[in-house]
Amino acid sequence: MFRLLGILITVLFAIASAIVVWPQFFDLEQTFPFAQLVAVRGLVLAAFLAIAVLSLLLLFARPLRGFAASILIVALLAAAATGAIGAVRGFGTGTLPEKTDASVRVLTWNTAGEAVSAETIADSILTQEVDIVTLPETAESVGERIAVMLREQGHPMWVHHVQFGNVENGPQAWETTILISPELGEYSVIASSQDGSSNTSSVPSAVAMPLNGTGPTIVAVHAVAPRVEAMVRWQSDLKWIADQCPEGDFILAGDFNATLDHMAGLGTAGGDMGHCRDVAARTGTGTTGTWPAEYPELVGAPIDHVMASQNWNPTGSLVLDAAGSDHRALIAQLEPAG
């Protein structure tokens, strides 16, 4: 009887481990609680290793030896698979190559309102020679202060903004701000994202298009978090974001509140979200957690992304200190393909 129970527990553990390691195989990557578990692969890896150590200790108890050995094998296989996936995407904090005349650098940073000062953001933009900035949870007034400081340093940028709701002094989670270098041309936020008729569900994203018809369309992303009560809206937000990168010239950047695992099935023609490809995963930082910032990078969730259509080649990415926010900043460098 005990032997049959051990076999049953081992089989159930093996099935559960497979789902946690690769939920997209079972179409469960956007289903509670697997969506939440796969977001923190570092913690999942640590849990499998802890189970392996416990099983190793149980090998010394003769009656439990067979059961412990089977659990140990499953845990080690699951840990190895989790580690391999993380290694392919990259555990590092990254570096940026030297910027060329054709390079475009993109910074995205969920600033948690004014948890990060305008001065700190402006300094990062100047230091890293950034051309495009997307700032979820950042008021237009903050963006304007940043732009003034940048102009005084000889690095002008245009400010664009979207806000949900008309409540004065409302939470900055209802706002998203974009700064774009004039060297990329003139931009305007399209009306459908401005009025919310085509946008993410609870917190705003912004779609900025070039007025002269050349240059990339820039999408500043902010999806709702996948809380239990918001799962349907979260799934809808991810679908909307993927739809913002059809064929053409697009750059998506922001707080996706999703990892690459959650995006399985949303990519087209080799893309991760629509035709857009994740820069961090292709430049060695795809597993590095950007949230929550108080946790080490290896156990956090990489939910902030820069993605670009296939007419851009990702050449580098860099994860920066949070400087007061609950999100780390992410900078990506892109080069025109061909």
Secondary structure, DSSP 8 states (H G I E B T S, - for coil): -HHHHHHHHHHHHHHHHHHHH-GGGGT-TTSTTHHHHHT-HHHHHHHHHHHHHHHHHHTTSGGGHHHHHHHHHHHHHHHHHHHHHHHHH--S-EE-----TT-EEEEE---TTTTS-HHHHHHHHHHHT-SEEEEET--HHHHHHHHHHHHHTT---EEEEEESS--TT--GGGEEEEEE-GGG--EEE-HHHHSSSSS-SSS--EEEEETTS-S-EEEEEE-----GGGHHHHHHHHHHHHHT--SSSEEEEEE-S--GGGGTT-B-TT-SBBTBEEHHHHTT-TTS--BSTTS-GGGSB--EEEEE-TTEEEEEEEEE--TTSSS-EEEEEEEE--
